[in-house]
Structure formats: C-alpha cells, structure tokens
Amino acid sequence: MLGKLRVTARFIDNKIGWHRIGLALSVTIIVAALVVLYRMLHNIDINEVGVALRDTSGRQIGLAALFVAAGYITLTFYDLFALRTIGRNDVSYWTAALAGFSSYSIGHNLGASVFTGGAVRYRIYSASGLNAVDVAKICFVAGLTFWLGNATVLGLGIAYEPDAASAINQLPPWINRVLALVALGILMAYVAWVWIAPRAIGHKTWKVTLPGGPLTLLQIVIGIIDLSFCALAMYVLVPDDPHIGFITLAVIFVSATLLGFASHSPGGIGVFDAAMLVALWQFDKEELLAGLLLFRLLYYIVPFALSLAILGVREIILSMTAPDVPRVGDLASDVLSDDPEPAPPETSAGERDGSG
C-alpha cells in the first residue's frame, strides 16, 4: 500500500503537479458553493433581509464587534509566539501585533493568504532586520498554531456534538465521532512526540525547531481562544429562534471557515456563506443572511480597511523619517560646481624624451 502511494505521489509530482491539483480542488469547491448559493438564495426576499438587518439590536452588533476585536488581538500572539520560537526576542510585541493583524486581515480578504499575508509580514519585519527566511519560519509557526487550534476545536466539538459536523459533510454522526477521536489521537501523539525530545524540521538554512510539549499546549490554547472569540461573534448574530447550542455553532462555523480557506477565494466569499446556510437550515434564510452580512462587515471589511489605513500611515512616516539619499541630479550638480585644478597638458612620447 505504501509503495502504491509513493508511486501515485511521484506520478502527480512529475506529470500533473500538486499546484494543479490544488487549483482544481479550489475551483470545484467554489463552483459547488455558487450552485448551492443560487439554489438557496434565488428566491430570497431582499426587503426581508433589510428588515432583519434593521431589527438587529445595537447590543448584538456591539458584542459581535467586541468578540471580533478580541479575536484579532489573539491573532497577534500567533506572530509573537512564532518570533520567540525562532529566537527573535528583540522584536517587540507591537511590531508582532502590527504584522499579525495586518497580514491576517489583508490575507483573509485578498485570498491566497499564504502569499498575501507573507508579503505583508515581510514588509513589516524587514524593517526590524528579519530576512525572507525568518519571515517564512514565522509564517510556518503561525500556521502551525492555526491548524493545531482548528484540529483541537473540531476534534473536541465533533466528538461531543457529531450531528453538527453531519450538517456540513452529510456523514452519519457515528462516523464523524470516530473521525474526531482519530484526529484527537493524532494530536495527542504529536504533543507527546515534541514533548519527549527537541524536534526540528527543514534543512540547512531553513530549519525550524518545533515548540516543545508545554509550548505546544500554549499554541493550542491560543488557537482555541482565537476560534472561540470568532465563533462567539457569529453566535450573537444568528437569529435567536430556534435556539442552537454554542458548541454546535462553533463546529459549523469552524468547518465553514476551513472550507472557505481551502477555496482560496477572497474572504471565503460564497463558500463560507453556502456552508453556513446549508448547515443552519433550521433558521429563516433572510434573518441568517442578515447575520452573515453583519459578520462579514465586522470580521472582514472593517479590519481590512483599518489595516490598510494603518499601513498607509506607516509608509508615510517611514518615507518622512528615512535618511536622505542623494539624487543623481544632486550629485551631478556637486561635481560640476567644483573648480578643480586644471590637469597638465598631455605630452607626447617624443616630448618626454626630448626627441620631439
């Protein structure tokens, strides 16, 4: 079996390319989501959506905004943790906070967050003396924190409430519970693996020492807190009737978020929304859509605009405080303004030896 898997992986690597497989998967997810959205929303009453938006209380919006802010504050610790992991204790929390907030808010909205978020991080961290390899390590450790948190939340949530996952993947609850327990088992095995002895991955210049057992638990806690705040923001925006448990909503929310992430569409637009509408079928569609629109405004649009404004101000300040670099025209003027001593006339070889 392992031999067949190696042959298959080698064939894909040499003949097809993993990037094409990923692209095909992303397109498939997006197309399926668009079909689902059309079927669910083609007869929706826009006026009722507007009424639902107006009926949303200021308390709900305020709580959701507070939870979103808390989630983004937690995101800043992804970068701070990554910096300390690679040994860059000299970089301040505020630099890590700016990089974490900006990279995630911009990456969430533009899609392909590995590249867009990485570019933003490099622009910020390069001012602190970090190079491309350092930034790549930060992205890796921050991504590891993200996936460990997701695996833990989904594993615990689905093991406790398997029906919530069934609303997304349409699998029987007992299969989802088994898959959740397997995921938790793999997670515990990983924690034990890094706890026993120091572990490192990579080679030569690109080598990362993985966090040990206690620090890995800290990673997991950071991820859980981040996802919990985000799920709480969504929870206060869904309709009150019928009642739904927070754990059920959290499992559905995280699953929908990961589907949007896998699609690489900007903000998971279409994919995240379709998954939420399918899984939360018991709610009035117009009211649920109003909640999704408010969540997208608070979690995607507002942080995106805020990060662009902050980065714009930062670029202006950097350009004003950067040391003056002489321009080519200034250098030419300085050269022409000098009055050097005239050079002695060049003599011929005959004049020099007296034969000319």
DAPEWO-V726060 format. One record per backbone hydrogen bond with DSSP energy under -1.0 kcal/mol. NH is the residue of the N-H (numbers start at 1). CO is the residue of the C=O. If there is no record, write none. Layout:
NH/CO + NH/CO
This chain:
5/1 + 6/2 + 7/3 + 8/4 + 9/5 + 10/6 + 11/7 + 12/8 + 13/9 + 14/10 + 15/11 + 17/12 + 21/17 + 22/18 + 23/19 + 24/20 + 25/21 + 26/22 + 27/23 + 28/24 + 29/25 + 30/26 + 31/27 + 32/28 + 33/29 + 34/30 + 35/31 + 36/32 + 37/33 + 38/34 + 39/35 + 40/36 + 41/37 + 42/38 + 44/41 + 49/45 + 50/46 + 51/47 + 52/48 + 53/49 + 54/50 + 55/51 + 61/57 + 62/58 + 63/59 + 64/60 + 65/61 + 66/62 + 67/63 + 68/64 + 69/65 + 70/66 + 71/67 + 72/68 + 73/69 + 74/70 + 75/71 + 76/72 + 77/74 + 78/75 + 80/76 + 81/77 + 82/78 + 83/79 + 84/80 + 85/81 + 86/82 + 88/83 + 89/87 + 96/92 + 97/93 + 98/94 + 99/95 + 100/96 + 101/97 + 102/98 + 103/99 + 104/100 + 105/101 + 106/102 + 107/103 + 108/104 + 109/105 + 110/106 + 111/107 + 115/112 + 116/112 + 117/113 + 119/115 + 120/116 + 121/117 + 122/118 + 123/119 + 124/120 + 125/121 + 126/122 + 128/125 + 129/126 + 130/125 + 135/131 + 136/132 + 137/133 + 138/134 + 139/135 + 140/136 + 141/137 + 142/138 + 143/139 + 144/140 + 145/141 + 146/142 + 147/143 + 148/144 + 149/145 + 150/146 + 151/147 + 152/148 + 153/149 + 154/150 + 155/151 + 156/152 + 157/153 + 158/154 + 159/155 + 160/156 + 161/157 + 164/161 + 166/162 + 167/163 + 168/165 + 169/165 + 170/166 + 176/172 + 177/173 + 178/174 + 179/175 + 180/176 + 181/177 + 182/178 + 183/179 + 184/180 + 185/181 + 186/182 + 187/183 + 188/184 + 189/185 + 190/186 + 191/187 + 192/188 + 193/189 + 194/190 + 195/191 + 196/192 + 201/208 + 203/206 + 206/203 + 207/205 + 208/201 + 210/199 + 216/212 + 217/213 + 218/214 + 219/215 + 220/216 + 221/217 + 222/218 + 223/219 + 224/220 + 225/221 + 226/222 + 227/223 + 228/224 + 229/225 + 230/226 + 231/227 + 232/228 + 233/229 + 234/230 + 235/231 + 236/232 + 238/234 + 249/245 + 250/246 + 251/247 + 252/248 + 253/249 + 254/250 + 255/251 + 256/252 + 257/253 + 258/254 + 259/255 + 260/256 + 261/257 + 262/258 + 263/259 + 267/108 + 268/265 + 269/266 + 272/268 + 274/270 + 275/271 + 276/272 + 277/273 + 278/274 + 279/275 + 280/276 + 283/280 + 288/284 + 289/285 + 290/286 + 291/287 + 292/288 + 293/289 + 294/290 + 295/291 + 296/292 + 297/293 + 298/294 + 299/295 + 300/296 + 301/296 + 302/297 + 304/300 + 305/301 + 306/302 + 307/303 + 308/304 + 309/305 + 310/306 + 311/307 + 312/308 + 313/309 + 314/310 + 315/311 + 316/312 + 317/313 + 318/314 + 319/315 + 320/316 + 321/317 + 322/318 + 331/327 + 332/328 + 333/329 + 334/330 + 335/331 + 336/332 + 337/333 + 352/348 + 353/349 + 355/350 + 356/350
